[in-house]
Amino acid sequence: MNESQLHAALDSYTDDPPTALPDSAVMLAVARRARRNRTVLTAGIGVFAALTAVATGIAVTPGRPGTPAAKPSPIVITSCAGQRPDTPVQPDQPIPDDLATWGKNTVTCYLKAALPSLVPGATFEQVQGAPAGPLIGFILPLGQTGPSRDGRPLNDRVDAVSIIRDSQGAGDLWLTIGVTSPGEKDREIERCRAGSTCTVQSGPNGATALIVSAQPNAVPFSQNWVQVYRGNSTIWIGATDTDRKARGGLPERTRPTPILTTDQLLELSYAQDLLLYP
C-alpha cells in the first residue's frame, strides 16, 4: 500500500465517523472490518483510524519467516469458567448462546485473574461508551454494525476493553477473539511476509503471532498490538498509552509507554484460557 492508498483508507473512515471520538464498540467494529478484509495492514490502519481519525504512518519490523517469538511464559488460570460447550460455531456467524455465555465468562475470569500480576497496583476503569465494565467479556448486539457499513452482524466474537491506570498514568487495553476462517491464517502470514508492516513470529503450542507496533510519535499516542492464530481462534489484543479522552480533538499520551508491552500481550494471548475455539 502506497502513501496515497493509505490516505484513501483513512479518508474512507474519517469522511463519515460515527462519533467525534469513537468509543470502544466503534473501535472493535473497525477491527472486525479489518478481519473481514483479511489484511493485517488494513487492520493496523483501521485500529489507528478508529482511535484517532488521524495518522501519519505505521512502521514495524519487516517479517521474517520462522522468526521465533520472544519467549513469554503463557499465563495459566486453569479454565476458570468451567467446561467448554460442544456446540459448533462457524466463522462470521453469531455465536450460539451457550458458547457465548461460556466465552464471555472465560474472558472475564481470565483477564481479572491475569492482569493484576502484569500491572501490579493498577486500577481498572470502564471505557466510556463500552457495553460492559473493565475486563468483562461482552458480545455486541445482533444487527449492530460499525463504520464499515457492510451490514454484517458483529455478534460473532467475544470482546473486552479497559482503561488501566498505574503510577505512570492511564492506558487502554482491548481484546477481541473470533473464529478463524478457512485459509485466513495462511493468507495473513503471506501478506505479512510480503510487506514491511508486521512481523511473523512462532509461539508455543503451534501459535503464530503477527506483531504490529506503532511508530513512536506518529500520532499523539502510541500502541502495541498483536494478532495471534491458535487452533481455530484469532486473537487480537492491543494496548495504548492514552485514556481515550479527547484533548484538543484527539486523545493524547497519558503515560510514557503503552500500558502493556508486546511481550505482555503475547503472554496474555498464548494462555490456554483464551483458546475459545480449539
Disulfide bonds with the S-S distance in Angstrom:
Cys80-Cys109 1.98
Cys192-Cys198 1.80
